[in-house]
């Protein structure tokens, strides 16, 4: 199954960088067999965690329930656990039996203010406050899977603790999609930036950090590329000031509503008409998404 494949990817990335105390190079196939055996044993837990988290999504910086589940699981595995990192983040530390290098594995936990279609028995019916609005919430970007996968990976590698040289950091990041507490225009940080500002790597600095993202595609396939891979979004705020007047004489006024519609339409052509993608293949500009228009009473 695809979930098990991604779990193996997490564990496999760690094994590439962590020397193994009990095995030499010729024993690598045996270690892989152990990883696969442990992964198969935890698969049903992984599926249950993912469905539970999917059914109870939480917006960025509101991941209280999710981070609680994560922290309890990591403590049960005997890991050193830090909570309330960047508000709702969790970090777990697994120290192998021998000294060695440090690898960090990262997953995001937050959901989106999106209505989930009906049909799944574990579909979300959650609503939450999002900047003054009560909106439906859904794990529409796969972070429920990411969280469950990293929880399962922690269990797999904790079971191989005596055979590991080095340290593994399990980083559960909040607010990857943006904070639902801090407005974009505020100067405050959130998510990964806030984790770094709070010194997540002050005491333990990893030699490498790995993450992955689920996406539609052939089951069991894993893709990678050099350089930038997935997109990042930014907030653009534009104020259009109109000129008030009488509706019977529209030639004397400036209508900010129709002007805003022209601006939104024009911004969509930036990529299709002005962005030179062959000269910047790693930037991959994207069109305007989720525009929100606010105006006066009349």
C-alpha positions in Angstrom: 0.0 0.0 0.0 1.1 3.6 -0.6 1.1 4.4 3.1 3.5 1.6 3.9 5.7 2.7 1.0 6.0 6.2 2.3 6.7 4.9 5.8 9.5 2.8 4.4 10.8 6.0 2.6 11.0 7.8 5.9 12.8 5.0 7.6 15.0 4.3 4.6 16.2 7.9 4.4 17.3 7.6 8.0 19.2 4.4 7.5 21.1 5.9 4.6 22.8 8.4 6.9 22.9 6.6 10.2 25.7 4.0 10.5 24.4 0.8 12.1 26.3 -0.5 15.1 25.5 -4.1 14.8 25.8 -4.5 11.1 28.5 -4.2 8.5 28.0 -3.3 4.9 27.3 -6.9 4.0 24.5 -7.0 6.5 22.6 -4.1 5.0 20.0 -6.5 3.4 19.3 -8.0 6.8 18.7 -4.5 8.2 16.3 -3.7 5.4 14.4 -6.9 6.2 14.1 -5.7 9.8 12.8 -2.3 8.7 10.3 -3.9 6.4 9.1 -6.3 9.2 8.7 -3.5 11.7 6.9 -1.4 9.1 4.4 -4.1 8.3 3.7 -4.5 12.0 2.8 -0.9 12.5 0.9 -0.4 9.2 -2.6 -0.8 10.7 -1.8 1.7 13.5 -0.6 4.1 10.8 -3.9 3.8 9.0 -5.9 4.3 12.2 -3.9 7.4 13.2 -4.3 8.9 9.8 -8.1 8.4 9.7 -8.5 9.7 13.3 -6.4 12.8 12.5 -8.3 13.3 9.2 -11.6 13.2 11.1 -10.3 15.8 13.6 -8.4 18.4 11.6 -7.0 21.5 13.2 -5.9 24.8 11.6 -2.4 26.2 11.9 -1.4 27.0 15.4 -4.5 25.3 16.7 -3.1 21.8 16.5 -3.7 21.1 20.2 -5.4 17.7 19.9 -3.0 16.5 17.2 0.1 17.5 19.0 -1.2 15.9 22.2 -1.6 12.5 20.3 1.9 12.9 18.8 3.6 13.7 22.1 1.8 10.9 24.0 2.9 8.4 21.4 6.6 9.6 21.4 6.7 9.4 25.2 5.3 5.9 25.0 8.3 5.0 22.8 10.7 6.3 25.4 11.8 9.3 23.4 12.8 12.7 24.8 9.9 14.9 24.0 9.5 18.7 23.7 6.1 20.3 23.3 4.8 23.8 22.7 7.5 24.4 20.2 6.4 27.3 18.0 3.1 27.3 19.9 1.9 23.7 19.1 4.9 21.9 17.6 6.4 18.7 19.0 10.0 17.4 18.8 11.1 13.9 19.7 14.7 12.8 20.2 15.7 9.1 19.7 19.3 8.4 20.6 20.9 5.3 19.2 23.0 2.8 21.1 26.2 4.2 19.6 27.4 7.8 18.9 27.1 9.0 15.3 25.5 11.5 13.1 22.1 13.2 13.5 19.2 13.0 11.1 16.0 15.0 11.4 12.7 13.9 9.9 9.9 16.4 9.6 6.1 16.3 9.1 3.5 19.0 9.2 0.3 18.7 11.2 -2.1 21.5 10.2 -5.3 21.4 8.0 -7.0 24.0 5.8 -10.3 26.0 6.0 -11.9 23.8 3.4 -15.3 22.0 3.2 -14.8 18.3 2.9 -17.2 16.4 0.5 -19.3 13.7 2.1 -18.6 10.1 1.4 -15.8 8.9 3.7 -16.8 7.3 7.1 -14.0 9.4 8.6 -14.8 12.6 6.8 -14.3 15.8 8.8 -17.3 17.7 10.2 -15.1 20.1 12.1 -15.5 23.9 12.1 -13.0 26.4 13.6 -12.4 30.1 14.0 -10.4 31.5 11.1 -9.7 35.3 11.5 -13.2 36.1 12.7 -15.1 33.5 10.6 -16.4 30.1 11.5 -15.3 27.9 8.7 -15.2 24.1 7.9 -11.8 22.5 8.3 -10.3 19.6 6.3 -7.0 17.8 5.8 -7.1 18.7 2.1 -3.3 18.6 1.7 -2.3 15.3 3.2 -0.8 16.5 6.5 -2.9 13.9 8.3 -0.9 11.3 6.4 2.4 13.0 7.0 1.8 13.1 10.8 0.7 9.5 10.9 3.7 8.4 8.8 6.2 10.1 11.0 4.6 8.6 14.2 4.9 5.2 12.6 8.4 5.8 11.5 9.3 6.8 15.1 7.9 3.5 16.3 9.9 1.5 13.7 13.2 3.2 14.5 12.6 3.1 18.2 12.3 -0.7 17.8 15.8 -0.7 16.2 17.3 1.6 18.8 19.9 -0.9 19.9 21.2 -1.2 16.3 21.5 2.5 15.5 24.5 4.8 15.7 23.6 8.4 16.1 20.4 10.4 16.8 17.1 10.9 15.1 15.0 14.1 15.6 11.3 13.8 14.8 10.0 17.2 14.0 6.2 17.8 13.9 5.7 21.2 12.6 2.6 23.4 13.1 1.2 26.0 10.8 2.8 24.9 7.5 -0.2 26.3 5.6 0.1 29.5 7.6 -1.1 30.5 11.0 -4.8 30.9 11.9 -3.8 32.9 14.9 -1.3 35.4 13.5 -2.6 37.5 10.6 -0.3 37.6 7.5 0.2 41.3 7.8 1.5 40.9 11.4 5.3 40.9 12.0 5.1 37.7 14.2 6.5 34.4 12.9 4.9 31.0 12.8 5.6 27.5 11.7 9.1 26.4 10.7 10.4 30.0 10.9 9.3 30.3 14.5 10.7 26.9 15.3 14.1 28.0 14.1 13.8 31.4 15.9 13.1 29.5 19.1 16.3 27.5 18.7 15.0 24.1 17.7 18.6 23.1 16.5 20.4 24.9 19.3 21.3 21.8 21.4 21.1 19.2 18.6 22.0 20.2 15.1 21.2 17.6 12.5 23.6 16.7 9.7 20.5 16.5 7.3 16.8 17.1 7.5 14.3 15.1 5.4 10.7 15.6 4.7 8.3 14.3 2.0 4.8 15.1 0.7 2.0 12.8 -0.5 0.5 13.6 -3.9 -1.7 11.8 -6.4 0.1 9.3 -8.5 0.9 5.6 -9.0 0.7 3.7 -5.7 4.1 2.8 -4.3 6.0 5.4 -6.3 8.4 7.9 -4.7 9.7 10.9 -6.7 12.5 13.3 -6.0 14.4 16.0 -7.7 17.4 18.3 -7.2 16.6 21.8 -6.0 13.2 23.3 -5.3 10.3 20.9 -5.6 7.0 22.1 -4.0 5.5 25.5 -4.0 5.3 28.2 -1.3 2.7 30.9 -1.1 2.8 34.5 -0.1 0.1 37.0 0.8 -0.4 40.1 -1.5 -2.7 42.8 -0.2 -3.9 45.5 -2.5 -6.0 48.5 -1.5 -8.2 50.0 -4.3 -9.7 53.4 -3.4 -12.8 54.4 -5.2 -14.6 57.7 -5.7 -18.1 58.0 -4.2 -21.0 59.4 -6.2 -24.6 58.9 -7.3 -25.6 55.7 -9.0 -27.4 57.7 -11.6 -24.2 59.3 -12.7 -21.6 56.5 -12.8 -19.3 58.5 -15.1 -18.5 60.7 -12.1 -17.4 57.9 -9.8 -14.6 55.3 -9.5 -16.1 51.9 -8.8 -13.6 49.8 -6.7 -15.6 46.6 -7.2 -15.2 46.5 -11.0 -11.7 47.7 -10.7 -10.9 44.9 -8.3 -12.3 42.4 -10.7 -10.0 43.7 -13.4 -7.0 43.4 -11.1 -7.8 39.8 -10.1 -8.3 38.9 -13.8 -5.0 40.6 -14.8 -3.0 39.0 -12.0 -4.0 35.6 -13.5 -2.1 36.4 -16.7 1.2 37.1 -14.9 2.2 33.4 -15.3 0.7 32.8 -18.7 2.0 35.9 -20.4 4.9 37.4 -18.4 6.7 34.7 -16.5 9.7 33.2 -18.4 9.5 29.7 -17.0 12.4 28.2 -19.0 14.7 30.7 -17.5 13.6 30.1 -14.0 12.6 26.3 -13.9 12.8 26.0 -10.1 10.6 29.0 -9.3 7.5 27.7 -11.0 5.3 30.7 -10.5 1.6 29.9 -9.9 -1.5 31.9 -10.6 -3.4 33.8 -7.9 -5.2 31.5 -5.5 -8.0 32.1 -3.0 -8.6 35.8 -3.7 -10.7 37.5 -1.1 -12.6 40.7 -1.7 -13.8 43.0 1.1 -15.8 46.1 0.4 -18.2 48.6 2.2 -21.9 48.3 2.9 -23.3 49.7 -0.3 
